[in-house]
Amino acid sequence: MVRVVFEFSGGMELLFGNQKVVEADVPQHNGEQQLTVAAAMAWARDNLLTERPELFMKGSSVRPGVLVLLNDTDWELCGELEAAVADGDRVTFISTLHGG
């Protein structure tokens, strides 16, 4: 198990029961040595998401318009889906899409 702090903002919290911060123990599967952002994201989808999964993920990644940060760093700089998530890390999802 890896202790992960999930943060949701910019409207993403509405998909997760209006929770802005959730600390969770995320299991590692199939003998993986490290939890990845992809696995943590899938776990959040399956265990924390309360509505409209199509607004959170598309296939195995986030939908366009969702910014993902790993410990306040853009996940694109960390390796995106394959970035390692360690005990106590913070994974943040921010919606950048707003109606007008």
Backbone torsions as a table, in degrees:
resi	resn	phi	psi	omega
1	MET	NA	141.3	177.1
2	VAL	-121.8	126.6	178.7
3	ARG	-79.1	118.5	-176.7
4	VAL	-123.2	138.5	173.3
5	VAL	-102.1	115.1	176.9
6	PHE	-96.8	133.4	175.9
7	GLU	-122.5	139.8	-178.4
8	PHE	-129.6	128.1	177.8
9	SER	-151.9	179.5	-177.9
10	GLY	68.3	18.3	-177.7
11	GLY	108.7	-17.2	179.1
12	MET	-61.3	-30.5	-179.1
13	GLU	-60.8	-25.6	179.0
14	LEU	-64.8	-26.9	178.7
15	LEU	-82.6	-12.6	-175.6
16	PHE	-119.2	45.0	175.7
17	GLY	62.8	32.4	-179.0
18	ASN	60.2	24.9	176.6
19	GLN	-94.5	127.3	178.5
20	LYS	-89.7	-30.7	-179.2
21	VAL	-136.8	131.0	177.5
22	VAL	-135.4	124.3	172.3
23	GLU	-96.4	132.6	-176.5
24	ALA	-146.2	151.0	172.1
25	ASP	-93.7	111.7	-176.0
26	VAL	-101.4	123.6	-178.8
27	PRO	-74.4	149.5	172.3
28	GLN	-93.9	139.8	-175.4
29	HIS	-112.9	159.9	171.9
30	ASN	52.0	36.8	177.1
31	GLY	68.0	18.5	178.3
32	GLU	-60.1	138.5	179.3
33	GLN	-79.9	-31.1	178.7
34	GLN	-133.3	146.0	173.1
35	LEU	-76.0	139.4	177.0
36	THR	-106.5	164.1	175.2
37	VAL	-59.1	-40.0	179.6
38	ALA	-58.3	-45.3	-179.4
39	ALA	-68.6	-40.1	178.7
40	ALA	-65.0	-40.3	179.1
41	MET	-65.1	-43.7	178.1
42	ALA	-63.4	-39.1	178.7
43	TRP	-64.1	-43.8	178.7
44	ALA	-61.1	-42.1	178.3
45	ARG	-60.2	-45.3	-174.5
46	ASP	-78.8	-22.9	-172.4
47	ASN	-119.6	-20.0	-176.5
48	LEU	-116.7	-29.5	-176.8
49	LEU	-65.0	130.9	-177.5
50	THR	-107.4	-17.1	179.3
51	GLU	-161.6	159.1	172.2
52	ARG	48.9	61.6	-179.5
53	PRO	-57.9	-25.6	-179.9
54	GLU	-66.9	-17.4	177.0
55	LEU	-87.8	-9.9	-179.9
56	PHE	-101.7	-51.6	-175.1
57	MET	-127.1	151.4	172.4
58	LYS	-130.6	110.9	-173.3
59	GLY	68.2	-128.4	-178.4
60	SER	-100.9	8.8	-179.6
61	SER	-126.5	177.7	176.9
62	VAL	-76.9	157.9	176.7
63	ARG	-68.2	153.6	172.3
64	PRO	-56.3	140.6	-178.9
65	GLY	96.0	-0.8	176.1
66	VAL	-108.3	117.2	177.7
67	LEU	-85.9	132.0	179.1
68	VAL	-115.4	128.7	177.1
69	LEU	-119.0	140.4	173.1
70	LEU	-115.2	110.5	-175.5
71	ASN	52.3	48.4	177.2
72	ASP	68.1	14.8	177.6
73	THR	-117.0	133.7	178.6
74	ASP	-53.0	128.8	-175.6
75	TRP	-62.2	-22.3	178.1
76	GLU	-63.5	-25.8	177.7
77	LEU	-85.3	-12.2	-175.4
78	CYS	-104.7	-10.6	-177.5
79	GLY	116.5	10.6	178.9
80	GLU	49.0	-124.7	-173.5
81	LEU	-60.1	-29.7	-176.3
82	GLU	-91.5	0.3	179.6
83	ALA	-61.0	138.3	-179.2
84	ALA	-78.3	138.3	176.4
85	VAL	-113.3	118.7	-178.2
86	ALA	-100.6	166.5	179.1
87	ASP	-55.0	126.6	178.9
88	GLY	88.7	-2.2	179.2
89	ASP	-68.7	156.3	179.9
90	ARG	-113.7	125.3	176.5
91	VAL	-113.9	119.8	-174.5
92	THR	-114.1	136.2	176.8
93	PHE	-119.4	122.8	-178.7
94	ILE	-126.4	125.1	175.2
95	SER	-79.2	130.8	177.5
96	THR	-105.7	4.9	-179.9
97	LEU	-97.4	125.1	-179.9
98	HIS	-134.9	140.9	178.3
99	GLY	-71.2	164.0	-179.2
100	GLY	-140.0	NA	NA
